[in-house]
Amino acid sequence: MARVEIFRGKDDLEPFLTSEFGFLPRIGEYLAIEADGYFHHYNVVEIWHRRDEGGGDFIPCIRVELDD
């Protein structure tokens, strides 16, 4: 499983959520994230990989937009 960092804003420096995925979500797919007893649906709009400063590994990152 891969750790994926999820960002909401285009200029965010910190992810709003980090999760383990058995796959990398693709652009156009939706993520349903439960909060306060309600599922919020997020559309994946961008994918990139950033290099981890500590270990040098590349971490997959996605940007999502709320589509409720």
C-alpha positions in Angstrom: 0.0 0.0 0.0 1.1 3.5 -0.8 0.8 6.6 1.4 -1.0 9.3 -0.6 -1.1 13.0 0.5 -4.4 14.7 -0.3 -4.6 18.5 -0.8 -7.7 20.6 -1.3 -6.2 24.0 -2.3 -3.9 24.7 -5.2 -1.5 26.6 -3.0 -1.7 24.4 0.1 1.7 23.5 1.6 0.3 20.9 4.0 -2.1 18.1 3.1 -5.5 18.1 4.7 -5.4 14.3 4.8 -2.9 11.5 4.4 -4.2 8.0 3.7 -3.0 4.5 2.6 -4.2 3.4 -0.8 -3.8 0.1 -2.6 -3.9 2.1 -5.8 -3.3 5.7 -6.9 -6.6 7.5 -7.6 -6.8 8.9 -11.1 -8.0 12.3 -12.3 -11.8 12.3 -12.7 -12.3 9.7 -9.9 -14.2 10.5 -6.7 -13.2 10.0 -3.1 -16.0 9.8 -0.5 -14.6 11.0 2.9 -16.7 10.7 6.0 -16.8 13.7 8.3 -19.4 14.5 11.0 -21.5 11.5 10.0 -21.8 12.6 6.4 -19.9 11.6 3.3 -18.3 14.4 1.4 -17.5 13.6 -2.3 -14.2 15.0 -3.7 -13.3 14.9 -7.4 -9.6 14.2 -8.1 -8.3 17.0 -10.3 -4.5 16.8 -10.2 -1.8 14.2 -9.5 1.9 14.7 -8.8 4.8 13.2 -6.9 7.0 15.1 -4.5 10.3 14.0 -3.1 10.5 13.3 0.6 13.3 15.4 2.1 14.2 12.8 4.7 14.5 9.5 2.8 14.5 10.7 -0.8 11.4 8.6 -1.7 8.8 10.0 -4.0 5.3 10.5 -2.4 2.2 10.5 -4.5 0.0 13.6 -4.0 -3.4 14.4 -5.3 -5.5 17.6 -5.3 -9.2 17.3 -4.9 -12.2 19.6 -5.2 -15.4 19.3 -3.1 -18.3 18.2 -5.3 -21.3 17.9 -2.9 
